[in-house]
């Protein structure tokens, strides 16, 4: 069995097509880490870590430091069991989920390449077509309508609208609904509301004749009682995101009957824990959404392989390829409108083309 020769990570700033604004901040750059695991067989596994501090508590700098330390543990290890290596990383670096997720992805990419299988097949799944939404961030209602019309023209039929907790939130959703009246609409609040404000927001939309298919993380991530209050008061499903980082978080939400579903993101927990979360949600009959941060096609492809491996998700928010202006990666998947499909290349199917200087 091949052994790990080296683990390295390069910080990269990826420019976005335009300002991306949420209730938690505004940015024109995705700050990420591209990870390489090299084996003595000559195979190279790719991974990516895109930490968001308010979600995982990490920054690019702290994640990079974690990976440098983890390299000392991994180098010389046999690549025989990725789950064993994942557990080793979790025990040593319990508070660095995004860093671990990136390393786990690189280990899995290398493992699948060794087996000469696409990652989804290596994980026991089969290829499928995923239909993702497109995100409209916290922009003016006029710009939101323009973006929605453009998305519809491109063949995108599902739109997720960010709420920022401001006076234009209702107008933004209504503008998108008018611009793309046949689109499936979701709302993502990123903890923007108090429970009472979230309830009033949804009821105002319903009075205007607009009923989103779900609202994501309407209240603060630690406010489980608030999630319960909103869930019981409105008629649309409430999904947790920032409240659902670990399997223990999801189990707590399930036991409290706090939400109707969970947004799973590899950057929050990695593959192994994401498999656990899917199992918990299946047993608790919670809905499943698969989301992403602002990853390049490496991280986005990893999420698609996970979707194919589990066949468990009904909602997809995997649109970072349409947000990033210049990809440093080729391959991975193809996009047709809102539909994404993986190829049959070994591993992730991604190759680095040119990494911009940080």
C-alpha positions in Angstrom: 0.0 0.0 0.0 1.4 3.4 -0.9 2.5 5.8 1.8 2.0 9.5 2.1 5.1 11.4 1.1 4.0 15.0 1.7 0.9 17.2 2.6 1.0 20.8 1.5 -1.4 23.7 1.3 -1.3 26.9 -0.7 -3.4 30.0 0.3 -5.2 31.4 -2.7 -7.4 34.4 -3.2 -10.1 33.8 -5.9 -11.8 37.0 -7.2 -15.6 36.9 -7.4 -17.7 38.1 -10.3 -19.3 40.7 -8.1 -19.8 41.7 -4.5 -21.2 38.8 -2.4 -23.2 40.1 0.6 -24.9 38.2 3.4 -26.1 39.1 6.9 -22.7 38.2 8.1 -20.5 40.2 5.8 -19.5 41.3 2.3 -16.7 40.2 0.1 -15.3 40.3 -3.4 -12.8 37.5 -2.8 -12.9 33.9 -1.8 -10.0 33.1 0.5 -9.2 29.4 0.3 -6.5 26.8 0.6 -5.6 24.3 -2.2 -4.2 21.1 -0.7 -2.0 18.4 -2.2 -1.3 15.0 -0.8 1.6 13.2 -2.6 2.1 9.4 -2.4 5.2 7.4 -3.0 3.3 5.8 -5.9 3.3 9.1 -7.7 -0.4 9.8 -7.2 -1.5 13.2 -6.1 -4.7 13.9 -4.2 -6.3 17.3 -4.3 -8.4 18.9 -1.6 -9.6 22.3 -0.5 -10.3 24.2 2.7 -12.5 27.3 2.6 -13.0 28.2 6.3 -15.6 30.8 7.3 -14.9 32.0 10.8 -18.4 32.6 12.0 -19.3 29.0 11.0 -16.3 26.9 12.0 -14.2 29.3 14.0 -11.3 29.1 11.5 -9.5 31.5 9.2 -7.3 30.7 6.2 -4.2 31.4 8.4 -5.4 29.1 11.2 -6.4 26.4 8.8 -3.0 26.6 7.1 -1.3 26.2 10.4 -3.4 23.2 11.2 -2.5 21.5 7.9 1.2 22.2 8.4 1.0 20.5 11.8 -1.1 17.6 10.4 1.4 16.9 7.7 3.8 15.7 10.4 1.2 13.1 11.5 0.3 12.0 8.1 3.7 11.7 6.3 4.8 8.1 6.3 1.4 6.7 6.9 -0.1 4.1 4.6 -3.1 5.2 2.6 -5.1 2.1 3.5 -8.0 3.5 5.4 -9.1 7.1 5.0 -11.6 6.9 7.9 -8.8 5.9 10.3 -6.7 8.9 9.2 -9.8 11.1 9.5 -10.3 10.0 13.1 -6.7 10.7 13.8 -7.0 14.2 12.5 -10.2 14.8 14.5 -8.7 13.7 17.7 -5.6 15.9 17.2 -7.4 18.9 15.7 -11.0 18.9 17.1 -11.6 22.6 16.5 -10.4 22.7 12.8 -13.2 21.1 10.8 -12.6 23.0 7.5 -8.9 22.2 7.6 -9.7 18.5 8.3 -12.3 18.5 5.5 -9.7 19.7 3.0 -7.2 17.1 4.0 -9.9 14.4 4.0 -10.8 15.3 0.5 -7.2 15.1 -0.7 -6.8 11.7 1.0 -10.0 10.4 -0.7 -9.0 11.8 -4.1 -5.7 10.0 -3.8 -7.5 6.8 -2.6 -10.0 6.8 -5.5 -7.2 7.5 -8.0 -5.3 4.5 -6.6 -8.4 2.4 -7.2 -8.9 3.9 -10.6 -12.5 4.9 -9.8 -14.4 8.2 -9.6 -14.7 9.2 -6.0 -18.5 8.6 -5.9 -18.0 5.0 -7.1 -15.1 4.5 -4.6 -17.6 5.6 -1.9 -20.2 3.1 -3.1 -22.5 5.5 -5.1 -23.5 6.1 -8.7 -23.5 9.1 -10.9 -26.5 11.4 -10.9 -27.4 14.8 -12.3 -27.7 17.4 -9.6 -29.9 20.5 -10.0 -28.6 23.4 -8.0 -30.0 26.8 -7.1 -28.4 30.1 -7.8 -27.8 32.6 -4.9 -29.0 36.2 -5.0 -27.1 38.0 -2.2 -28.1 41.0 -0.1 -28.5 43.5 -3.0 -31.1 46.0 -3.9 -34.5 44.7 -5.1 -33.8 46.0 -8.6 -30.5 44.2 -8.8 -32.0 41.0 -7.3 -34.6 41.1 -10.1 -32.0 41.5 -12.7 -29.9 38.6 -11.4 -33.0 36.4 -11.2 -34.0 37.1 -14.8 -30.4 36.4 -15.9 -30.4 33.1 -14.0 -33.7 32.0 -15.5 -32.5 32.9 -19.0 -29.4 30.6 -18.3 -31.7 27.7 -17.5 -31.5 28.0 -13.7 -34.9 27.1 -12.1 -34.1 27.4 -8.4 -33.1 30.6 -6.7 -31.9 31.2 -3.1 -32.3 34.7 -1.8 -30.2 36.0 1.0 -31.9 38.0 3.8 -29.9 40.5 5.7 -32.3 41.5 8.5 -32.9 44.9 6.8 -35.8 46.9 5.5 -35.4 45.6 1.9 -35.6 41.9 2.7 -39.2 41.5 1.8 -38.9 43.7 -1.3 -35.9 41.7 -2.5 -37.8 38.4 -2.3 -40.8 39.8 -4.0 -38.7 41.3 -6.8 -37.1 37.9 -7.5 -40.6 36.3 -7.4 -41.9 38.8 -10.0 -38.8 38.5 -12.2 -38.8 34.6 -12.2 -42.4 33.7 -11.3 -42.0 30.0 -12.1 -38.8 29.5 -10.1 -38.5 27.6 -6.9 -37.5 30.1 -4.2 -35.6 29.6 -1.0 -34.6 32.2 1.6 -31.3 32.1 3.6 -31.1 34.5 6.5 -27.7 33.5 7.9 -29.0 34.2 11.5 -30.3 37.7 10.5 -33.6 37.7 12.5 -35.0 37.4 15.9 -37.6 34.7 16.1 -40.4 37.3 16.1 -38.9 39.1 13.1 -38.5 35.9 11.2 -42.1 35.0 11.7 -43.3 38.4 10.6 -41.0 38.3 7.6 -42.4 35.0 6.3 -46.0 36.0 7.0 -45.5 39.3 5.1 -44.2 37.3 2.1 -47.3 35.0 2.3 -49.7 37.9 2.4 -48.0 39.1 -0.8 -48.7 35.7 -2.4 -45.1 34.4 -2.2 -44.3 31.2 -0.3 -40.7 30.1 -0.4 -40.0 26.3 -0.3 -38.0 26.8 2.9 -36.2 29.3 5.1 -32.6 28.6 6.2 -31.1 29.5 9.5 -33.5 32.4 10.4 -32.1 33.0 13.9 -28.8 32.9 15.8 -27.1 29.5 15.6 -27.2 28.9 19.4 -30.9 29.9 19.7 -32.5 26.4 19.5 -35.6 27.7 21.3 -35.9 30.4 18.6 -35.7 27.8 15.8 -38.5 25.8 17.5 -40.6 29.0 17.9 -40.2 29.9 14.2 -40.8 26.3 13.0 -44.0 26.1 15.0 -45.3 29.4 13.9 -44.9 29.3 10.1 -46.1 26.9 7.4 -42.8 26.5 5.5 -39.9 24.3 6.5 -37.1 25.7 8.6 -33.6 24.4 7.8 -30.5 24.7 10.0 -27.1 25.6 8.7 -24.8 27.3 11.2 -26.7 25.5 14.0 -25.8 22.2 12.4 -22.0 21.9 12.2 -21.3 18.5 13.9 -23.2 15.3 14.1 -23.9 16.1 17.8 -25.4 19.4 16.7 -27.7 17.7 14.3 -28.7 15.0 16.9 -29.6 17.8 19.3 -31.7 19.6 16.7 -33.5 16.3 15.9 -34.2 15.4 19.5 -35.6 18.9 20.1 -37.8 18.8 16.9 -36.3 22.2 16.2 -36.2 22.2 12.4 -37.5 20.4 9.3 -34.1 19.9 7.7 -30.4 20.5 7.7 -27.9 22.1 5.3 -24.9 19.8 5.2 -21.6 21.3 4.0 -18.3 19.4 3.8 -16.5 22.5 5.0 -18.3 22.3 8.3 -17.4 18.7 9.1 -15.7 16.7 6.3 -16.8 13.5 4.6 -16.8 11.1 7.6 -19.0 13.3 9.8 -21.2 14.3 6.9 -22.0 10.6 6.4 -23.0 10.5 10.1 -25.2 13.5 9.7 -27.0 12.0 6.7 -27.7 8.9 8.8 -29.0 10.9 11.7 -31.3 12.9 9.4 -32.6 9.8 7.7 -33.5 8.2 11.0 -35.1 11.5 12.3 -36.9 12.0 8.9 -35.3 15.4 8.5 -34.9 16.9 5.0 -31.4 17.3 3.6 -29.8 20.1 1.7 -26.2 20.0 0.4 -24.5 23.4 0.4 -21.1 24.9 -0.1 -18.9 27.8 0.9 -17.2 29.8 -1.9 -15.0 26.9 -2.9 -13.3 26.4 -6.3 -14.3 23.4 -8.4 -12.2 21.2 -6.1 -14.4 21.7 -3.1 -17.6 21.9 -5.2 -16.7 18.6 -7.0 -16.1 17.0 -3.7 -19.7 17.9 -2.6 -21.1 16.6 -5.9 -19.3 13.2 -5.3 -20.7 13.1 -1.8 -24.2 13.7 -3.2 -23.8 10.9 -5.7 -22.3 8.6 -2.9 -25.3 9.1 -0.6 -28.2 9.8 -3.0 -29.8 11.4 0.0 -30.3 15.1 -0.8 -33.4 16.9 -2.1 -32.1 20.5 -2.1 -28.7 21.6 -3.6 -26.9 24.9 -3.1 -23.7 24.2 -5.1 -23.3 27.4 -7.1 -19.8 28.6 -6.3 -18.6 28.0 -9.9 -21.1 30.7 -11.0 -19.8 33.1 -8.3 -16.0 32.8 -8.7 -14.7 34.8 -11.6 -11.6 32.8 -12.4 -11.3 29.1 -11.7 -7.8 27.8 -10.9 -9.1 24.3 -11.7 -10.2 22.4 -14.7 -12.5 19.3 -14.9 -14.6 18.0 -12.1 -18.0 18.5 -13.5 -20.0 20.0 -16.4 -22.8 22.6 -16.0 -25.9 22.9 -18.2 -28.1 25.6 -16.9 -28.7 24.7 -13.2 -27.8 21.1 -13.7 -24.3 19.7 -12.7 -22.9 16.3 -13.7 -19.7 14.6 -12.8 -17.6 12.7 -15.3 -16.0 9.3 -14.9 -12.4 10.3 -14.3 -10.7 8.7 -11.3 -10.9 10.6 -8.0 -12.4 14.1 -8.1 -11.7 14.5 -11.8 -10.0 17.9 -11.1 -6.7 19.2 -12.3 -5.0 22.4 -11.2 -4.5 24.8 -14.2 -3.0 27.9 -12.7 -3.1 29.1 -9.1 -3.1 32.9 -8.8 -0.6 34.4 -6.4 -2.0 35.4 -3.1 
